[in-house]
Amino acid sequence: MQFVATEKAIGNALASVEMEGFVISAECIDWCKMLLNKEITMAQYIELVKASEGV
């Protein structure tokens, strides 16, 4: 059940972001799943995103 809720939450967020004209990488989606499943912390997620963008 948790998997379905996570997938639905990500799908809804992606649809919203894409309507605004942004593109989310598959890598970032994987990190989001890890964050929602408590496999990484928010701080780790932010560092991964920043590193992927060269920040």
PDB file with SEQRES, HELIX, SHEET and CRYST1 records, atoms N, CA, C and O in Angstrom:
SEQRES   1 A   55  MET GLN PHE VAL ALA THR GLU LYS ALA ILE GLY ASN ALA          
SEQRES   2 A   55  LEU ALA SER VAL GLU MET GLU GLY PHE VAL ILE SER ALA          
SEQRES   3 A   55  GLU CYS ILE ASP TRP CYS LYS MET LEU LEU ASN LYS GLU          
SEQRES   4 A   55  ILE THR MET ALA GLN TYR ILE GLU LEU VAL LYS ALA SER          
SEQRES   5 A   55  GLU GLY VAL                                                  
HELIX    1 AA1 GLN A    2  MET A   19  1                                  18    
HELIX    2 AA2 ALA A   26  LEU A   36  1                                  11    
HELIX    3 AA3 MET A   42  SER A   52  1                                  11    
CRYST1    1.000    1.000    1.000  90.00  90.00  90.00 P 1           1          
ATOM      1  N   MET A   1       0.814  -1.183   0.000  1.00  0.00           N  
ATOM      2  CA  MET A   1       0.000   0.000   0.000  1.00  0.00           C  
ATOM      3  C   MET A   1       0.863   1.255   0.000  1.00  0.00           C  
ATOM      4  O   MET A   1       0.555   2.219  -0.700  1.00  0.00           O  
ATOM      5  N   GLN A   2       1.949   1.250   0.784  1.00  0.00           N  
ATOM      6  CA  GLN A   2       2.844   2.413   0.832  1.00  0.00           C  
ATOM      7  C   GLN A   2       3.436   2.704  -0.540  1.00  0.00           C  
ATOM      8  O   GLN A   2       3.562   3.867  -0.923  1.00  0.00           O  
ATOM      9  N   PHE A   3       3.802   1.658  -1.287  1.00  0.00           N  
ATOM     10  CA  PHE A   3       4.373   1.842  -2.619  1.00  0.00           C  
ATOM     11  C   PHE A   3       3.401   2.582  -3.531  1.00  0.00           C  
ATOM     12  O   PHE A   3       3.803   3.488  -4.260  1.00  0.00           O  
ATOM     13  N   VAL A   4       2.136   2.204  -3.495  1.00  0.00           N  
ATOM     14  CA  VAL A   4       1.116   2.837  -4.338  1.00  0.00           C  
ATOM     15  C   VAL A   4       0.969   4.309  -3.954  1.00  0.00           C  
ATOM     16  O   VAL A   4       0.879   5.169  -4.830  1.00  0.00           O  
ATOM     17  N   ALA A   5       0.944   4.602  -2.670  1.00  0.00           N  
ATOM     18  CA  ALA A   5       0.808   5.987  -2.205  1.00  0.00           C  
ATOM     19  C   ALA A   5       2.009   6.819  -2.639  1.00  0.00           C  
ATOM     20  O   ALA A   5       1.849   7.964  -3.061  1.00  0.00           O  
ATOM     21  N   THR A   6       3.201   6.255  -2.538  1.00  0.00           N  
ATOM     22  CA  THR A   6       4.411   6.959  -2.951  1.00  0.00           C  
ATOM     23  C   THR A   6       4.384   7.233  -4.452  1.00  0.00           C  
ATOM     24  O   THR A   6       4.674   8.347  -4.887  1.00  0.00           O  
ATOM     25  N   GLU A   7       4.039   6.230  -5.232  1.00  0.00           N  
ATOM     26  CA  GLU A   7       3.986   6.397  -6.684  1.00  0.00           C  
ATOM     27  C   GLU A   7       2.938   7.442  -7.080  1.00  0.00           C  
ATOM     28  O   GLU A   7       3.166   8.246  -7.984  1.00  0.00           O  
ATOM     29  N   LYS A   8       1.803   7.423  -6.404  1.00  0.00           N  
ATOM     30  CA  LYS A   8       0.749   8.390  -6.706  1.00  0.00           C  
ATOM     31  C   LYS A   8       1.200   9.805  -6.355  1.00  0.00           C  
ATOM     32  O   LYS A   8       0.966  10.739  -7.122  1.00  0.00           O  
ATOM     33  N   ALA A   9       1.841   9.966  -5.209  1.00  0.00           N  
ATOM     34  CA  ALA A   9       2.329  11.277  -4.790  1.00  0.00           C  
ATOM     35  C   ALA A   9       3.347  11.813  -5.788  1.00  0.00           C  
ATOM     36  O   ALA A   9       3.303  12.988  -6.151  1.00  0.00           O  
ATOM     37  N   ILE A  10       4.252  10.968  -6.227  1.00  0.00           N  
ATOM     38  CA  ILE A  10       5.261  11.393  -7.196  1.00  0.00           C  
ATOM     39  C   ILE A  10       4.613  11.718  -8.531  1.00  0.00           C  
ATOM     40  O   ILE A  10       4.966  12.713  -9.164  1.00  0.00           O  
ATOM     41  N   GLY A  11       3.678  10.901  -8.961  1.00  0.00           N  
ATOM     42  CA  GLY A  11       2.981  11.155 -10.220  1.00  0.00           C  
ATOM     43  C   GLY A  11       2.236  12.475 -10.209  1.00  0.00           C  
ATOM     44  O   GLY A  11       2.263  13.211 -11.195  1.00  0.00           O  
ATOM     45  N   ASN A  12       1.571  12.784  -9.102  1.00  0.00           N  
ATOM     46  CA  ASN A  12       0.858  14.052  -8.983  1.00  0.00           C  
ATOM     47  C   ASN A  12       1.822  15.236  -9.003  1.00  0.00           C  
ATOM     48  O   ASN A  12       1.561  16.245  -9.659  1.00  0.00           O  
ATOM     49  N   ALA A  13       2.922  15.111  -8.290  1.00  0.00           N  
ATOM     50  CA  ALA A  13       3.908  16.184  -8.251  1.00  0.00           C  
ATOM     51  C   ALA A  13       4.537  16.397  -9.632  1.00  0.00           C  
ATOM     52  O   ALA A  13       4.732  17.536 -10.057  1.00  0.00           O  
ATOM     53  N   LEU A  14       4.851  15.309 -10.324  1.00  0.00           N  
ATOM     54  CA  LEU A  14       5.429  15.419 -11.665  1.00  0.00           C  
ATOM     55  C   LEU A  14       4.471  16.117 -12.628  1.00  0.00           C  
ATOM     56  O   LEU A  14       4.882  16.982 -13.402  1.00  0.00           O  
ATOM     57  N   ALA A  15       3.223  15.747 -12.579  1.00  0.00           N  
ATOM     58  CA  ALA A  15       2.234  16.365 -13.462  1.00  0.00           C  
ATOM     59  C   ALA A  15       2.159  17.865 -13.210  1.00  0.00           C  
ATOM     60  O   ALA A  15       2.098  18.658 -14.150  1.00  0.00           O  
ATOM     61  N   SER A  16       2.163  18.244 -11.955  1.00  0.00           N  
ATOM     62  CA  SER A  16       2.090  19.655 -11.599  1.00  0.00           C  
ATOM     63  C   SER A  16       3.313  20.421 -12.090  1.00  0.00           C  
ATOM     64  O   SER A  16       3.188  21.498 -12.672  1.00  0.00           O  
ATOM     65  N   VAL A  17       4.485  19.864 -11.855  1.00  0.00           N  
ATOM     66  CA  VAL A  17       5.734  20.514 -12.261  1.00  0.00           C  
ATOM     67  C   VAL A  17       5.824  20.603 -13.786  1.00  0.00           C  
ATOM     68  O   VAL A  17       6.238  21.629 -14.325  1.00  0.00           O  
ATOM     69  N   GLU A  18       5.440  19.540 -14.473  1.00  0.00           N  
ATOM     70  CA  GLU A  18       5.512  19.528 -15.936  1.00  0.00           C  
ATOM     71  C   GLU A  18       4.532  20.522 -16.552  1.00  0.00           C  
ATOM     72  O   GLU A  18       4.810  21.078 -17.615  1.00  0.00           O  
ATOM     73  N   MET A  19       3.391  20.756 -15.904  1.00  0.00           N  
ATOM     74  CA  MET A  19       2.448  21.757 -16.402  1.00  0.00           C  
ATOM     75  C   MET A  19       3.047  23.155 -16.347  1.00  0.00           C  
ATOM     76  O   MET A  19       2.645  24.042 -17.099  1.00  0.00           O  
ATOM     77  N   GLU A  20       4.011  23.345 -15.452  1.00  0.00           N  
ATOM     78  CA  GLU A  20       4.687  24.631 -15.338  1.00  0.00           C  
ATOM     79  C   GLU A  20       5.863  24.740 -16.308  1.00  0.00           C  
ATOM     80  O   GLU A  20       6.533  25.772 -16.365  1.00  0.00           O  
ATOM     81  N   GLY A  21       6.113  23.666 -17.074  1.00  0.00           N  
ATOM     82  CA  GLY A  21       7.157  23.705 -18.089  1.00  0.00           C  
ATOM     83  C   GLY A  21       8.510  23.159 -17.665  1.00  0.00           C  
ATOM     84  O   GLY A  21       9.487  23.282 -18.404  1.00  0.00           O  
ATOM     85  N   PHE A  22       8.579  22.568 -16.503  1.00  0.00           N  
ATOM     86  CA  PHE A  22       9.839  22.006 -16.026  1.00  0.00           C  
ATOM     87  C   PHE A  22       9.934  20.526 -16.357  1.00  0.00           C  
ATOM     88  O   PHE A  22       8.921  19.846 -16.520  1.00  0.00           O  
ATOM     89  N   VAL A  23      11.171  20.034 -16.454  1.00  0.00           N  
ATOM     90  CA  VAL A  23      11.416  18.616 -16.709  1.00  0.00           C  
ATOM     91  C   VAL A  23      12.198  18.062 -15.518  1.00  0.00           C  
ATOM     92  O   VAL A  23      13.194  18.646 -15.091  1.00  0.00           O  
ATOM     93  N   ILE A  24      11.743  16.946 -14.997  1.00  0.00           N  
ATOM     94  CA  ILE A  24      12.405  16.290 -13.865  1.00  0.00           C  
ATOM     95  C   ILE A  24      13.105  15.036 -14.382  1.00  0.00           C  
ATOM     96  O   ILE A  24      12.503  14.216 -15.076  1.00  0.00           O  
ATOM     97  N   SER A  25      14.377  14.899 -14.035  1.00  0.00           N  
ATOM     98  CA  SER A  25      15.151  13.746 -14.503  1.00  0.00           C  
ATOM     99  C   SER A  25      14.726  12.471 -13.795  1.00  0.00           C  
ATOM    100  O   SER A  25      14.181  12.508 -12.692  1.00  0.00           O  
ATOM    101  N   ALA A  26      14.982  11.349 -14.441  1.00  0.00           N  
ATOM    102  CA  ALA A  26      14.692  10.042 -13.840  1.00  0.00           C  
ATOM    103  C   ALA A  26      15.496   9.864 -12.558  1.00  0.00           C  
ATOM    104  O   ALA A  26      15.024   9.255 -11.598  1.00  0.00           O  
ATOM    105  N   GLU A  27      16.694  10.393 -12.550  1.00  0.00           N  
ATOM    106  CA  GLU A  27      17.565  10.315 -11.381  1.00  0.00           C  
ATOM    107  C   GLU A  27      16.926  11.051 -10.194  1.00  0.00           C  
ATOM    108  O   GLU A  27      16.933  10.547  -9.071  1.00  0.00           O  
ATOM    109  N   CYS A  28      16.383  12.224 -10.447  1.00  0.00           N  
ATOM    110  CA  CYS A  28      15.743  12.993  -9.386  1.00  0.00           C  
ATOM    111  C   CYS A  28      14.486  12.283  -8.879  1.00  0.00           C  
ATOM    112  O   CYS A  28      14.193  12.310  -7.683  1.00  0.00           O  
ATOM    113  N   ILE A  29      13.752  11.653  -9.783  1.00  0.00           N  
ATOM    114  CA  ILE A  29      12.567  10.877  -9.381  1.00  0.00           C  
ATOM    115  C   ILE A  29      12.984   9.736  -8.457  1.00  0.00           C  
ATOM    116  O   ILE A  29      12.314   9.464  -7.461  1.00  0.00           O  
ATOM    117  N   ASP A  30      14.085   9.073  -8.788  1.00  0.00           N  
ATOM    118  CA  ASP A  30      14.582   7.994  -7.926  1.00  0.00           C  
ATOM    119  C   ASP A  30      14.942   8.530  -6.543  1.00  0.00           C  
ATOM    120  O   ASP A  30      14.655   7.889  -5.532  1.00  0.00           O  
ATOM    121  N   TRP A  31      15.569   9.701  -6.499  1.00  0.00           N  
ATOM    122  CA  TRP A  31      15.927  10.298  -5.207  1.00  0.00           C  
ATOM    123  C   TRP A  31      14.674  10.654  -4.418  1.00  0.00           C  
ATOM    124  O   TRP A  31      14.637  10.494  -3.197  1.00  0.00           O  
ATOM    125  N   CYS A  32      13.648  11.136  -5.115  1.00  0.00           N  
ATOM    126  CA  CYS A  32      12.382  11.457  -4.445  1.00  0.00           C  
ATOM    127  C   CYS A  32      11.785  10.207  -3.808  1.00  0.00           C  
ATOM    128  O   CYS A  32      11.302  10.246  -2.676  1.00  0.00           O  
ATOM    129  N   LYS A  33      11.823   9.113  -4.537  1.00  0.00           N  
ATOM    130  CA  LYS A  33      11.309   7.851  -4.005  1.00  0.00           C  
ATOM    131  C   LYS A  33      12.091   7.445  -2.762  1.00  0.00           C  
ATOM    132  O   LYS A  33      11.512   7.004  -1.770  1.00  0.00           O  
ATOM    133  N   MET A  34      13.406   7.598  -2.825  1.00  0.00           N  
ATOM    134  CA  MET A  34      14.246   7.255  -1.683  1.00  0.00           C  
ATOM    135  C   MET A  34      13.908   8.142  -0.482  1.00  0.00           C  
ATOM    136  O   MET A  34      13.856   7.667   0.652  1.00  0.00           O  
ATOM    137  N   LEU A  35      13.678   9.426  -0.736  1.00  0.00           N  
ATOM    138  CA  LEU A  35      13.324  10.349   0.336  1.00  0.00           C  
ATOM    139  C   LEU A  35      11.981   9.967   0.961  1.00  0.00           C  
ATOM    140  O   LEU A  35      11.856   9.891   2.184  1.00  0.00           O  
ATOM    141  N   LEU A  36      10.989   9.733   0.121  1.00  0.00           N  
ATOM    142  CA  LEU A  36       9.664   9.374   0.638  1.00  0.00           C  
ATOM    143  C   LEU A  36       9.657   8.037   1.375  1.00  0.00           C  
ATOM    144  O   LEU A  36       8.840   7.820   2.269  1.00  0.00           O  
ATOM    145  N   ASN A  37      10.566   7.147   0.997  1.00  0.00           N  
ATOM    146  CA  ASN A  37      10.683   5.844   1.664  1.00  0.00           C  
ATOM    147  C   ASN A  37      11.638   5.887   2.855  1.00  0.00           C  
ATOM    148  O   ASN A  37      11.950   4.859   3.456  1.00  0.00           O  
ATOM    149  N   LYS A  38      12.099   7.099   3.184  1.00  0.00           N  
ATOM    150  CA  LYS A  38      12.997   7.327   4.323  1.00  0.00           C  
ATOM    151  C   LYS A  38      14.310   6.581   4.200  1.00  0.00           C  
ATOM    152  O   LYS A  38      14.897   6.160   5.197  1.00  0.00           O  
ATOM    153  N   GLU A  39      14.769   6.420   2.956  1.00  0.00           N  
ATOM    154  CA  GLU A  39      16.064   5.792   2.711  1.00  0.00           C  
ATOM    155  C   GLU A  39      17.184   6.829   2.739  1.00  0.00           C  
ATOM    156  O   GLU A  39      18.345   6.488   2.966  1.00  0.00           O  
ATOM    157  N   ILE A  40      16.833   8.098   2.506  1.00  0.00           N  
ATOM    158  CA  ILE A  40      17.765   9.213   2.624  1.00  0.00           C  
ATOM    159  C   ILE A  40      17.042  10.346   3.350  1.00  0.00           C  
ATOM    160  O   ILE A  40      15.814  10.372   3.425  1.00  0.00           O  
ATOM    161  N   THR A  41      17.829  11.281   3.880  1.00  0.00           N  
ATOM    162  CA  THR A  41      17.246  12.432   4.572  1.00  0.00           C  
ATOM    163  C   THR A  41      17.008  13.568   3.572  1.00  0.00           C  
ATOM    164  O   THR A  41      17.490  13.521   2.441  1.00  0.00           O  
ATOM    165  N   MET A  42      16.265  14.579   4.000  1.00  0.00           N  
ATOM    166  CA  MET A  42      16.043  15.752   3.159  1.00  0.00           C  
ATOM    167  C   MET A  42      17.376  16.432   2.845  1.00  0.00           C  
ATOM    168  O   MET A  42      17.586  16.893   1.723  1.00  0.00           O  
ATOM    169  N   ALA A  43      18.269  16.498   3.821  1.00  0.00           N  
ATOM    170  CA  ALA A  43      19.580  17.108   3.605  1.00  0.00           C  
ATOM    171  C   ALA A  43      20.358  16.347   2.525  1.00  0.00           C  
ATOM    172  O   ALA A  43      20.991  16.960   1.665  1.00  0.00           O  
ATOM    173  N   GLN A  44      20.309  15.023   2.572  1.00  0.00           N  
ATOM    174  CA  GLN A  44      20.987  14.214   1.556  1.00  0.00           C  
ATOM    175  C   GLN A  44      20.361  14.439   0.184  1.00  0.00           C  
ATOM    176  O   GLN A  44      21.069  14.552  -0.817  1.00  0.00           O  
ATOM    177  N   TYR A  45      19.040  14.502   0.141  1.00  0.00           N  
ATOM    178  CA  TYR A  45      18.339  14.744  -1.118  1.00  0.00           C  
ATOM    179  C   TYR A  45      18.773  16.078  -1.718  1.00  0.00           C  
ATOM    180  O   TYR A  45      19.080  16.161  -2.908  1.00  0.00           O  
ATOM    181  N   ILE A  46      18.798  17.108  -0.901  1.00  0.00           N  
ATOM    182  CA  ILE A  46      19.190  18.431  -1.382  1.00  0.00           C  
ATOM    183  C   ILE A  46      20.615  18.414  -1.914  1.00  0.00           C  
ATOM    184  O   ILE A  46      20.896  19.006  -2.956  1.00  0.00           O  
ATOM    185  N   GLU A  47      21.511  17.743  -1.210  1.00  0.00           N  
ATOM    186  CA  GLU A  47      22.904  17.651  -1.669  1.00  0.00           C  
ATOM    187  C   GLU A  47      23.002  16.911  -3.007  1.00  0.00           C  
ATOM    188  O   GLU A  47      23.782  17.307  -3.873  1.00  0.00           O  
ATOM    189  N   LEU A  48      22.229  15.855  -3.179  1.00  0.00           N  
ATOM    190  CA  LEU A  48      22.237  15.108  -4.447  1.00  0.00           C  
ATOM    191  C   LEU A  48      21.747  16.003  -5.593  1.00  0.00           C  
ATOM    192  O   LEU A  48      22.342  16.013  -6.671  1.00  0.00           O  
ATOM    193  N   VAL A  49      20.679  16.742  -5.362  1.00  0.00           N  
ATOM    194  CA  VAL A  49      20.130  17.619  -6.400  1.00  0.00           C  
ATOM    195  C   VAL A  49      21.116  18.730  -6.723  1.00  0.00           C  
ATOM    196  O   VAL A  49      21.359  19.023  -7.894  1.00  0.00           O  
ATOM    197  N   LYS A  50      21.672  19.337  -5.717  1.00  0.00           N  
ATOM    198  CA  LYS A  50      22.643  20.416  -5.939  1.00  0.00           C  
ATOM    199  C   LYS A  50      23.860  19.902  -6.722  1.00  0.00           C  
ATOM    200  O   LYS A  50      24.316  20.547  -7.666  1.00  0.00           O  
ATOM    201  N   ALA A  51      24.372  18.750  -6.325  1.00  0.00           N  
ATOM    202  CA  ALA A  51      25.534  18.179  -7.004  1.00  0.00           C  
ATOM    203  C   ALA A  51      25.217  17.861  -8.472  1.00  0.00           C  
ATOM    204  O   ALA A  51      26.061  18.048  -9.348  1.00  0.00           O  
ATOM    205  N   SER A  52      24.003  17.383  -8.729  1.00  0.00           N  
ATOM    206  CA  SER A  52      23.644  17.038 -10.113  1.00  0.00           C  
ATOM    207  C   SER A  52      23.549  18.287 -10.986  1.00  0.00           C  
ATOM    208  O   SER A  52      23.701  18.208 -12.205  1.00  0.00           O  
ATOM    209  N   GLU A  53      23.296  19.441 -10.362  1.00  0.00           N  
ATOM    210  CA  GLU A  53      23.185  20.706 -11.092  1.00  0.00           C  
ATOM    211  C   GLU A  53      24.468  21.524 -11.036  1.00  0.00           C  
ATOM    212  O   GLU A  53      24.526  22.636 -11.560  1.00  0.00           O  
ATOM    213  N   GLY A  54      25.509  20.964 -10.390  1.00  0.00           N  
ATOM    214  CA  GLY A  54      26.778  21.649 -10.311  1.00  0.00           C  
ATOM    215  C   GLY A  54      26.798  22.826  -9.345  1.00  0.00           C  
ATOM    216  O   GLY A  54      27.568  23.771  -9.513  1.00  0.00           O  
ATOM    217  N   VAL A  55      25.949  22.755  -8.343  1.00  0.00           N  
ATOM    218  CA  VAL A  55      25.879  23.850  -7.355  1.00  0.00           C  
ATOM    219  C   VAL A  55      26.686  23.481  -6.141  1.00  0.00           C  
ATOM    220  O   VAL A  55      26.762  24.260  -5.191  1.00  0.00           O  
TER     221      VAL A  55                                                      
END                                                                             
